[in-house]
Amino acid sequence: PLGVILRIIADAAAGLDFAHKAKDSKGSPLNLVHRDVSPQNVLLGTDGVGRLIDFGVARSVARLRTTQEGLVKGKLHYLPPEVVEGEPHTVAGDVYSAGCVLWEALVGRTAFAAESEGATAARILMGELKSPRASGAPISAELDEVVMRALAHSPRSRFASAGELAAALRKAAPAAS
């Protein structure tokens, strides 16, 4: 049900926002970016709270281990266009990935699915995606706008934080209690 979808995604976005704003014991920002926001990493707890898990590919300036230069982390269907183009994954990229998960939950299929990885990457880079409402999801115009803002091709056009996405979801439609 729509209310359950919105609760799970809003909770996961709030958790993502917390991670993005996390600080070390000295109060310095960790600059943590998840880099793998996908349906497999969003769970619903027995307490009814949606949670984002698996920070195994997360990047932080405070980490001692680094990934190989140019190595893309995450699942292709949920990568933002700038990462597909080789740019670093940022907070804005995590917001985009959360938007992909939300779009998929509302429509019932993967947003940029294609017959091959190359074709999927091309669809992401083109940014041609029908809104959930235009794809048959029975949602309000306001909620449709929230989803499409999270999926904006330009990082500057997306929500400034995952917390803003969570707040916009809660405002656009009632979530399950």
C-alpha positions as CSV (number, residue, x, y, z in Angstrom):
1,P,0.0,0.0,0.0
2,L,1.1,3.6,-0.8
3,G,1.3,4.6,2.9
4,V,3.6,1.7,3.7
5,I,5.8,2.5,0.7
6,L,6.1,6.1,1.8
7,R,6.8,5.2,5.4
8,I,9.6,2.8,4.5
9,I,11.3,5.1,2.0
10,A,10.9,8.2,4.2
11,D,12.4,6.3,7.2
12,A,15.3,5.0,5.0
13,A,15.9,8.6,3.7
14,A,16.0,9.9,7.2
15,G,18.5,7.3,8.2
16,L,20.5,8.1,5.1
17,D,20.4,11.8,6.1
18,F,21.7,10.9,9.6
19,A,24.6,9.0,8.0
20,H,25.4,11.9,5.6
21,K,25.6,14.2,8.6
22,A,27.5,11.9,10.9
23,K,30.6,13.2,12.7
24,D,33.5,11.4,14.4
25,S,34.3,11.6,18.1
26,K,36.1,14.9,17.6
27,G,33.1,16.5,15.9
28,S,34.6,16.4,12.4
29,P,32.2,15.4,9.6
30,L,32.7,11.9,8.2
31,N,31.4,13.0,4.8
32,L,29.8,9.5,4.5
33,V,28.1,8.6,1.2
34,H,26.3,5.2,1.0
35,R,26.8,4.6,-2.8
36,D,24.5,1.5,-2.9
37,V,21.0,2.7,-2.0
38,S,18.9,0.0,-3.7
39,P,15.8,-2.1,-2.7
40,Q,18.0,-4.9,-1.4
41,N,19.4,-2.5,1.2
42,V,16.1,-1.1,2.4
43,L,14.5,-3.3,5.1
44,L,11.4,-3.1,7.3
45,G,12.0,-3.9,10.9
46,T,9.6,-5.8,13.1
47,D,9.0,-2.4,14.8
48,G,7.6,-1.0,11.5
49,V,10.6,1.3,10.9
50,G,12.3,1.3,7.4
51,R,16.0,1.0,7.6
52,L,18.9,1.4,5.2
53,I,21.5,-1.3,5.6
54,D,24.8,-2.4,4.1
55,F,27.2,0.5,4.2
56,G,29.9,-1.9,3.0
57,V,30.6,0.2,-0.1
58,A,30.1,3.5,1.7
59,R,32.9,6.1,1.3
60,S,34.1,8.4,4.0
61,V,37.0,10.8,4.1
62,A,37.8,9.3,7.5
63,R,38.2,5.7,6.2
64,L,41.7,4.3,6.1
65,R,40.9,2.0,3.2
66,T,40.2,3.5,-0.2
67,T,38.7,2.0,-3.3
68,Q,40.6,1.8,-6.5
69,E,40.5,5.1,-8.4
70,G,37.7,5.1,-10.9
71,L,36.0,2.0,-9.6
72,V,32.2,2.4,-9.6
73,K,30.3,1.1,-6.6
74,G,26.7,0.2,-6.4
75,K,24.0,-1.4,-8.6
76,L,23.7,0.0,-12.1
77,H,19.9,0.5,-12.1
78,Y,20.2,2.9,-9.1
79,L,23.3,4.9,-10.1
80,P,22.9,8.6,-10.8
81,P,23.9,9.8,-14.3
82,E,27.0,11.7,-13.0
83,V,28.4,8.4,-11.5
84,V,27.7,6.5,-14.7
85,E,29.7,9.3,-16.4
86,G,32.6,8.7,-14.0
87,E,32.1,11.4,-11.5
88,P,32.3,10.7,-7.7
89,H,29.2,9.5,-5.9
90,T,27.9,12.3,-3.6
91,V,25.0,13.0,-1.2
92,A,23.0,14.1,-4.3
93,G,23.8,10.7,-5.8
94,D,22.4,8.9,-2.8
95,V,19.2,11.1,-3.0
96,Y,18.9,10.1,-6.7
97,S,19.3,6.4,-5.8
98,A,16.6,6.7,-3.1
99,G,14.4,8.3,-5.8
100,C,15.0,5.2,-8.0
101,V,14.0,2.9,-5.2
102,L,10.8,5.0,-4.6
103,W,9.9,5.1,-8.3
104,E,10.3,1.3,-8.5
105,A,8.2,0.7,-5.4
106,L,5.4,3.0,-6.8
107,V,5.4,1.7,-10.3
108,G,6.3,-2.0,-9.8
109,R,9.3,-2.2,-12.1
110,T,12.8,-0.8,-12.3
111,A,13.0,2.7,-13.6
112,F,15.8,2.4,-16.2
113,A,15.6,-1.4,-17.0
114,A,16.7,-2.3,-20.5
115,E,17.9,-5.3,-22.4
116,S,21.6,-4.9,-21.5
117,E,23.8,-3.1,-19.1
118,G,24.9,-0.7,-21.9
119,A,21.3,0.1,-22.8
120,T,20.5,0.6,-19.1
121,A,23.5,3.0,-18.7
122,A,22.3,4.9,-21.9
123,R,18.8,5.3,-20.5
124,I,20.2,6.7,-17.2
125,L,22.5,9.1,-19.1
126,M,19.6,10.3,-21.3
127,G,17.5,10.9,-18.2
128,E,14.3,10.1,-20.2
129,L,12.0,8.7,-17.6
130,K,8.2,9.0,-17.3
131,S,7.0,10.1,-13.9
132,P,5.4,7.4,-11.7
133,R,2.0,8.9,-12.3
134,A,2.5,8.9,-16.1
135,S,3.6,5.2,-15.7
136,G,0.4,4.2,-14.1
137,A,1.0,4.7,-10.4
138,P,-2.1,6.0,-8.7
139,I,-0.5,8.9,-6.8
140,S,-1.1,12.6,-6.4
141,A,0.6,15.2,-8.6
142,E,2.4,16.5,-5.5
143,L,4.0,13.1,-4.7
144,D,4.8,12.6,-8.4
145,E,6.7,15.9,-8.3
146,V,8.7,14.8,-5.2
147,V,9.8,11.6,-6.9
148,M,10.8,13.4,-10.1
149,R,12.8,16.0,-8.1
150,A,14.7,13.2,-6.4
151,L,15.4,11.8,-9.9
152,A,16.4,15.1,-11.5
153,H,19.2,14.6,-14.0
154,S,21.2,17.5,-12.6
155,P,22.5,17.0,-9.0
156,R,21.8,20.7,-8.3
157,S,18.1,20.2,-9.1
158,R,17.6,17.4,-6.6
159,F,16.8,17.7,-2.9
160,A,19.8,19.2,-1.1
161,S,19.7,16.3,1.4
162,A,18.0,13.0,2.1
163,G,16.4,14.7,5.0
164,E,14.7,17.1,2.7
165,L,13.5,14.1,0.6
166,A,12.0,12.4,3.7
167,A,10.2,15.7,4.7
168,A,8.8,16.2,1.2
169,L,7.5,12.6,1.2
170,R,5.8,13.1,4.5
171,K,4.3,16.3,3.3
172,A,3.1,15.0,-0.1
173,A,1.1,12.1,1.2
174,P,0.2,10.3,4.5
175,A,2.6,7.5,5.5
176,A,1.5,4.5,7.4
177,S,1.8,4.7,11.2
